[in-house]
Amino acid sequence: MYMARQRRRAGRSRLRAILFLVGAAALLSAIGVGMWRRSKRRIPTQPVPPSVAQMRERLLKDLPVAERRLDLAGVSTSVLEGGEGPPIVLLRGQAGFAEMWGWVIPHLVGSHRVVAPDLPGLGRSEVRSGGLDSPRVITWLDELIAQTCAEPPTLVGISLGGSFAAHFAIEHGDRVRQIVLVDSGSLGPFRPAPGVLFALVRYVRRPSAAGFDRFFRQAFFDPERVRAEGGERWAALEAYHVDRTTQPIVRRANRQLLRRIGVRRIPADQLRTIDVPVALIWGRNDPIMHFGIAEKANAQFGWPLYPIGECGHVPIAERPDTFIEALDAAITAAGDC
């Protein structure tokens, strides 16, 4: 009986061992299957931000222009050119770049030779040495016209670009056909609304997507419409604008151009010496260069004024169709003089 009991105990031990091994194998199999299934799941990836080249490619998409680089007054200058006909030079404003004219270039190339440079130190233009001031900017613009225009061009300047155009017309009126000043600096006191000034200062000091958005909302009359209508192109413009503004060379140029040219008012007796046709195109709701500046210049100098309703500081982006109509009217009027 003793031997029988021992055999039964041994049998039960073997059974427990077998059951343990079977259970362990099942557990390991389940763990392995689970790990395999998890490995097969697609892990969501974060969208990769577009590169600078990709952003710029989107801005230039379908624009009928070619790019070249010119050495002008010691500034390696990026220039967009296209079209045939009387030359028209487009000068963008503070922290801007030539691609921002993309809303109006397709219309203009049908009747004009379009020249759209990045201003010295801005966009992709590089100041190789020295600082920026009014005499150097005038020399830069003179060399630009000499190398790109077969005849005196129409200068169209928005914001800081308007300051460039006015200074140049005072010094070299014989080298331009007319100037069109769009929400221009230097014609009156620089007294932006407090909200937009605060947003601009913050953005220039610490460029970021959030900072751009704050400034954009202050400078435009209807920012949501601009963003919705701009679509992919506007998204690329925002990203490229922030990228450019973070570059040390651009930040330095922004400070110098604004302090030495953009915020300085040109005396009325100098403005009276301009002897080529001058036209004003202005957003009625501009919080940076108030519409009253344009009204006063119109009354004081007799320059025709083309107001654009429900529009802030950047008509070429906010009301491009109305801007083109006003520009066409201004060019036609100058031709009748």
C-alpha positions in Angstrom: 0.0 0.0 0.0 2.9 2.3 0.8 4.2 1.9 -2.7 0.8 2.5 -4.3 0.5 5.8 -2.4 3.9 6.8 -3.5 3.0 6.1 -7.2 -0.2 8.1 -6.9 1.7 11.1 -5.3 4.3 11.0 -8.1 1.5 10.9 -10.7 -0.2 13.9 -9.2 3.2 15.8 -9.1 3.8 15.0 -12.8 0.3 16.2 -13.7 0.8 19.5 -11.8 4.1 20.0 -13.6 2.5 19.3 -16.9 -0.4 21.7 -16.2 2.1 24.4 -15.0 4.2 24.1 -18.2 1.1 24.2 -20.4 -0.2 27.3 -18.5 3.2 29.0 -18.8 3.4 28.3 -22.5 -0.1 29.7 -23.0 0.8 32.8 -21.0 4.0 33.3 -23.0 2.1 32.8 -26.2 -0.5 35.4 -25.3 2.2 37.9 -24.3 4.0 37.3 -27.6 0.8 37.7 -29.6 0.0 40.9 -27.8 3.4 42.4 -28.4 3.2 41.4 -32.1 -0.2 43.1 -32.4 1.0 46.3 -30.8 4.0 46.3 -33.1 1.7 46.2 -36.1 -0.3 49.2 -34.9 0.4 52.4 -36.8 1.9 55.0 -34.4 0.5 58.5 -35.3 3.3 60.8 -36.4 3.6 64.5 -35.9 3.4 66.6 -39.1 6.8 67.6 -40.3 7.1 71.4 -40.6 7.9 72.5 -44.2 11.4 73.7 -44.9 12.2 77.2 -45.8 12.7 76.1 -49.4 9.2 74.4 -49.4 7.6 77.5 -47.9 9.1 79.7 -50.5 8.2 77.3 -53.3 4.5 77.5 -52.2 4.7 81.3 -52.3 6.2 81.3 -55.8 3.9 78.6 -57.2 2.2 79.7 -60.4 3.8 83.2 -60.2 5.0 84.2 -63.8 8.3 85.5 -62.5 12.0 84.4 -62.5 14.5 85.1 -59.8 18.0 86.5 -60.0 20.5 88.0 -57.6 22.1 91.4 -58.1 24.9 93.2 -56.3 23.5 96.7 -55.5 25.3 99.2 -53.3 27.0 96.3 -51.4 23.7 94.5 -51.0 23.3 91.0 -52.5 19.7 91.5 -53.6 17.1 88.9 -54.5 14.9 90.1 -57.3 11.7 88.7 -58.9 11.1 89.7 -62.5 8.4 89.0 -65.1 6.2 90.4 -67.9 6.7 92.8 -70.7 5.9 96.5 -71.1 6.6 99.7 -69.1 8.6 98.8 -66.0 7.0 98.9 -62.6 9.1 98.4 -59.4 7.3 97.0 -56.3 8.7 97.9 -52.9 7.4 96.0 -49.9 7.4 97.3 -46.3 8.8 96.5 -42.9 9.8 92.9 -42.4 8.4 92.1 -45.8 9.7 90.3 -48.9 9.0 90.3 -52.6 6.7 87.2 -52.6 4.1 89.2 -50.6 3.2 90.9 -54.0 2.0 87.5 -55.2 -1.6 88.7 -55.0 -1.1 91.4 -57.7 1.9 90.2 -59.8 -0.3 87.9 -62.0 -2.3 90.9 -63.1 0.6 93.3 -63.6 2.7 91.0 -65.8 0.0 91.2 -68.5 0.9 94.9 -69.2 4.2 95.7 -67.4 7.7 94.6 -66.8 7.5 93.8 -63.1 10.5 94.1 -60.8 10.0 93.1 -57.2 13.1 93.1 -55.0 13.7 92.1 -51.4 14.6 95.4 -49.6 18.2 95.6 -48.3 18.6 93.2 -45.4 15.1 91.8 -45.7 13.8 88.6 -47.2 16.7 86.9 -48.9 18.7 90.1 -49.6 22.0 90.3 -47.6 23.9 93.4 -46.5 27.5 92.4 -46.8 28.9 95.2 -44.6 28.0 98.6 -43.1 24.7 100.0 -41.9 21.5 101.1 -43.7 20.4 104.7 -43.9 18.6 106.9 -46.4 21.6 107.7 -48.7 22.5 104.1 -49.0 18.9 103.0 -49.7 18.7 105.7 -52.4 21.9 104.4 -54.0 20.6 100.9 -53.8 17.3 101.8 -55.6 19.2 103.8 -58.2 21.4 100.8 -59.1 18.3 98.5 -59.1 16.5 100.7 -61.6 19.7 101.1 -63.8 20.1 97.3 -64.0 16.5 96.2 -64.4 14.6 99.0 -66.2 15.1 100.1 -69.8 13.1 103.3 -69.1 12.0 105.3 -66.0 9.6 103.0 -64.0 6.6 103.5 -61.9 7.6 103.0 -58.3 4.9 101.4 -56.1 5.9 101.4 -52.4 3.8 100.1 -49.5 4.5 101.2 -45.9 8.4 101.4 -45.6 8.6 100.9 -49.3 6.6 104.1 -49.8 9.2 105.9 -47.7 11.9 104.5 -50.1 9.9 105.7 -53.1 9.3 109.2 -51.7 13.0 109.7 -50.8 14.1 108.5 -54.2 11.6 110.8 -56.0 13.0 113.8 -54.1 16.6 113.0 -55.1 16.1 111.5 -58.5 12.7 112.5 -59.9 14.1 112.4 -63.5 14.7 108.6 -63.1 11.1 107.6 -62.4 7.8 108.0 -64.3 5.6 108.3 -61.3 5.3 107.1 -57.7 2.4 105.4 -56.0 2.5 105.5 -52.2 0.4 102.8 -50.5 -0.3 103.3 -46.7 3.1 104.9 -46.8 5.5 105.9 -44.1 7.3 109.2 -43.8 4.3 111.4 -44.9 3.0 112.0 -41.4 3.7 111.3 -37.8 4.3 107.7 -36.9 1.5 107.1 -34.3 0.1 103.6 -34.6 -2.8 102.5 -32.4 -1.4 101.3 -29.0 -2.5 97.7 -29.6 -0.8 97.3 -33.0 2.4 99.1 -31.8 2.6 96.7 -28.8 2.1 93.7 -31.0 4.7 94.9 -33.6 7.3 95.5 -30.9 6.8 92.1 -29.3 6.9 90.4 -32.7 10.1 92.1 -33.9 11.9 91.5 -30.6 10.8 87.8 -30.3 9.5 86.5 -33.6 7.1 83.6 -33.3 4.0 82.2 -34.9 1.9 83.5 -32.0 3.5 86.9 -32.2 2.8 87.1 -36.0 -0.8 86.2 -35.3 -1.2 89.0 -32.7 0.3 91.6 -35.1 -1.7 90.3 -38.0 -5.0 90.6 -36.1 -4.2 94.2 -35.2 -2.9 95.3 -38.6 -5.8 93.9 -40.8 -9.4 95.0 -40.8 -10.7 91.4 -41.3 -7.9 89.0 -40.6 -10.1 85.9 -40.7 -11.2 86.6 -44.2 -7.6 87.1 -45.3 -6.6 83.8 -43.8 -9.5 81.9 -45.2 -9.2 83.4 -48.7 -5.4 83.0 -48.7 -5.6 79.3 -47.9 -2.3 77.3 -48.4 -0.5 80.4 -49.7 -1.3 82.4 -46.6 -0.1 79.6 -44.3 3.2 79.5 -46.2 3.5 83.3 -46.0 3.0 83.2 -42.2 5.6 80.5 -41.7 8.1 82.2 -44.1 7.6 85.6 -42.5 8.4 84.2 -39.0 11.4 82.3 -40.4 12.8 85.4 -42.1 12.1 87.7 -39.1 14.1 85.4 -36.8 17.3 85.8 -38.9 19.8 88.1 -37.2 20.6 90.0 -40.4 16.9 90.6 -41.0 16.3 91.8 -37.4 19.2 94.2 -37.6 18.0 95.6 -41.0 14.4 96.0 -39.6 15.7 98.0 -36.7 17.9 100.3 -38.8 15.4 100.9 -41.6 12.5 101.6 -39.2 14.5 103.9 -37.0 16.4 105.8 -39.7 13.8 105.9 -42.4 10.4 104.5 -41.7 9.4 106.5 -38.6 11.0 109.8 -39.8 8.7 112.3 -41.3 9.9 113.9 -44.6 9.5 117.7 -44.3 6.7 119.2 -46.4 9.1 121.5 -48.2 11.0 118.5 -49.5 7.8 116.6 -50.5 6.8 119.7 -52.6 10.0 119.3 -54.7 8.7 116.0 -56.1 8.0 116.9 -59.8 6.6 113.5 -61.0 3.0 112.4 -60.6 2.3 111.0 -57.1 -0.8 108.9 -56.2 -2.0 107.7 -52.8 -3.7 104.3 -52.2 -4.8 103.9 -48.6 -6.8 101.6 -46.4 -9.5 103.6 -44.6 -9.0 101.4 -41.5 -5.2 101.4 -41.3 -4.2 101.4 -37.6 -0.5 102.0 -38.4 -0.5 104.9 -40.9 -3.8 106.4 -40.3 -6.1 107.4 -43.2 -5.9 111.0 -42.0 -2.3 111.1 -43.2 -3.4 110.4 -46.7 -6.2 112.9 -46.5 -3.8 115.6 -45.4 -1.3 114.8 -48.1 -4.1 114.9 -50.7 -5.2 118.4 -49.5 -1.7 119.8 -49.0 0.0 118.6 -52.2 -2.9 117.8 -54.5 -2.0 114.2 -54.9 -4.9 112.0 -56.0 -6.2 109.7 -53.3 -7.7 106.3 -53.9 -9.3 105.0 -50.6 -10.0 101.4 -50.0 -12.9 100.7 -47.6 -12.9 98.0 -44.9 -9.1 97.6 -45.3 -6.2 97.9 -42.9 -2.5 98.4 -43.5 -1.9 95.9 -46.3 -4.4 96.4 -49.2 -2.4 94.1 -51.5 -3.3 91.2 -49.2 -6.6 92.3 -47.8 -8.3 93.9 -50.8 -6.1 92.8 -53.8 -8.8 93.3 -56.5 -9.7 96.8 -55.3 -6.0 97.6 -55.0 -5.4 96.6 -58.6 -8.3 98.8 -59.7 -6.9 101.7 -57.8 -3.4 101.1 -59.2 -4.7 100.9 -62.8 -6.6 104.1 -62.3 -3.5 105.9 -60.9 -1.3 104.7 -63.7 -3.8 105.7 -66.3 -4.2 109.2 -64.7 -0.5 109.7 -64.7 -0.3 108.8 -68.4 -2.9 111.5 -69.1 -0.9 114.2 -67.4 
